Structures are given as C-alpha cells and as structure tokens.
C-alpha cells in the first residue's frame, strides 16, 4: 500500500495547480479526478540518485534497488499508484528488517549534477524514515545527453 504522505502530495499538487491556474466554477475539474497517465504501465522506469549513490529499475510490478554497498541489489514486488501528477510505488525491501520503500516519480526536468544528462522525471525514494532524491527516465522516454558521461 502506498504511503499516505505520497498520496497527499499528489492530491495537494493537483489542488495547488488548480488554484494557481485560476480555475473557477462549482463543478469538478478533470485534473482533480484524472490519474496521471504520462508513463504507461508497460514502460520500464529507471531511477538513480547521488550522495549516497543508488539505482532502481521498476518493471512489471517488480523493483530492483541497488546501492554502492549492494551492487547486486534486491528485487521485490511493488504496488503502483497513479496520482494527480505522477506515479508512486510501494513495497518492502527484503533483508532490511521489513523496511518499507515508497517511490514517487513526477514529471519535471531533472539533473543528477554528475553528468551532462537531463532527465524527464524527478524521483523521490523514502526508505523507512530516510528520503533520497534523484532523477528518472523510462525505456520510452529517455534522458538527453551522453550515454556514458
């Protein structure tokens, strides 16, 4: 199950967007009720972050999460949730004492500050009480810049 805090982020962002756009009227706006569809369910999502270095791949309901200390990584099932302005994934990392992991992927230009790449998505990973930030792209929506920085 997705962490309530990530669901609130997606819902709140949608409400703030409406307020900022000057939307008016008494009826519901499509942006309030439409789930994010910018990443198809069949797309593989690749995420990475620095300080500390970490990588993840989410595909077909499974996530593989790697770090510098665990380069083989751990693979586990995740549940997908489409919010108002992005996707989130939730699961439990095996061998980590049952720590939960929640991932938010939202559209927005992102730089890892380590390469000349620009990524189409921002990634936020919460493991237990620790938050890590990074960038993301998909197999259908790649980064721009050099393949090997």
C-alpha positions in Angstrom: 0.0 0.0 0.0 1.3 3.5 -0.8 2.3 5.7 2.0 -0.5 8.2 2.8 2.0 11.1 2.6 2.8 10.4 -1.1 -0.9 10.2 -1.9 -1.4 13.5 -0.2 1.5 15.1 -2.2 -0.2 14.1 -5.5 -3.6 15.3 -4.4 -2.3 18.5 -2.9 -0.3 19.3 -6.0 -3.4 18.9 -8.1 -5.3 21.3 -5.9 -2.5 23.8 -5.9 -2.2 23.6 -9.7 -5.9 24.4 -10.0 -5.7 27.4 -7.6 -2.6 28.7 -9.5 -4.3 28.5 -12.8 -7.3 30.5 -11.7 -9.8 27.6 -12.2 -13.2 28.6 -11.2 -16.7 27.2 -11.2 -18.5 24.8 -8.9 -18.1 21.6 -10.8 -15.2 19.2 -10.6 -12.3 19.8 -12.9 -10.9 16.8 -14.9 -7.5 17.5 -13.4 -8.9 16.7 -10.0 -10.1 13.3 -10.8 -7.8 12.1 -13.7 -5.0 9.7 -12.7 -1.5 10.5 -14.2 -1.0 8.7 -17.5 2.3 10.1 -18.6 4.1 6.7 -18.0 2.4 3.7 -19.5 2.1 0.6 -17.3 4.3 -1.4 -19.7 7.2 1.1 -19.5 10.3 0.2 -17.5 11.3 3.1 -15.2 14.9 3.6 -14.3 15.9 5.8 -11.4 19.2 7.0 -9.9 20.5 9.3 -7.3 23.7 10.5 -5.8 25.0 11.1 -2.3 24.5 8.3 -1.5 24.6 6.6 -4.9 21.6 4.4 -5.6 19.8 3.0 -8.6 16.5 1.3 -9.2 14.5 -0.3 -12.0 10.8 -0.8 -11.9 9.2 -3.1 -14.4 6.1 -5.3 -14.4 5.3 -4.8 -10.7 8.9 -5.6 -9.6 11.6 -3.2 -8.4 15.4 -3.9 -8.2 17.1 -1.5 -5.8 20.9 -1.2 -5.7 23.5 0.8 -3.8 27.3 1.1 -3.8 27.3 -1.4 -0.8 24.9 -3.8 -2.5 25.6 -3.7 -6.3 23.7 -6.9 -6.9 20.7 -5.3 -5.4 17.5 -6.6 -4.0 14.4 -7.4 -6.1 10.9 -7.3 -4.6 7.3 -6.6 -5.7 5.9 -3.1 -5.7 2.4 -1.7 -6.0 1.7 1.1 -8.5 -0.5 4.1 -7.8 -1.3 6.8 -10.3 -1.9 10.2 -8.6 -2.8 13.6 -10.0 0.7 14.5 -11.1 2.8 11.3 -11.1 3.2 7.8 -10.1 4.2 6.1 -6.8 5.3 2.6 -6.0 5.3 0.9 -2.6 6.9 -2.3 -1.3 9.0 -3.8 1.4 12.8 -4.4 0.9 13.7 -8.0 1.8 16.5 -8.5 4.2 16.2 -4.9 5.6 14.2 -5.8 8.6 10.9 -5.2 6.8 11.7 -1.6 5.9 9.1 -0.1 3.6 10.0 1.7 0.4 7.9 4.3 -1.3 8.9 5.9 -4.6 7.4 9.0 -6.3 8.1 9.7 -9.9 6.8 13.1 -11.2 7.3 14.9 -14.5 9.9 17.6 -14.5 13.4 18.3 -15.9 16.0 16.8 -13.6 19.8 16.8 -13.4 21.9 14.4 -11.4 24.7 17.1 -11.2 27.2 14.5 -12.0 26.8 14.2 -15.8 25.6 16.3 -18.7 22.3 14.4 -18.8 18.8 15.9 -18.5 16.1 13.5 -17.3 12.3 13.9 -17.9 11.3 12.9 -14.3 12.1 13.7 -10.7 12.3 10.7 -8.3 11.9 10.7 -4.6 12.6 7.5 -2.6 11.6 7.0 1.0 13.1 4.0 2.8 11.9 3.8 6.4 12.4 7.3 7.6 15.2 8.2 5.1 14.4 10.2 2.0 16.6 10.1 -1.1 16.3 12.3 -4.2 17.1 11.6 -7.8 16.1 11.5 -11.4 14.2 9.1 -13.6 13.6 8.1 -17.2 11.8 5.3 -19.0 12.6 3.0 -21.8 10.2 5.0 -24.0 11.1 8.5 -22.5 14.9 8.6 -22.4 17.3 11.1 -20.9 19.1 13.5 -23.1 22.8 13.8 -23.1 25.7 11.4 -23.4 25.2 7.6 -23.0 28.4 7.3 -21.0 29.1 10.6 -19.2 
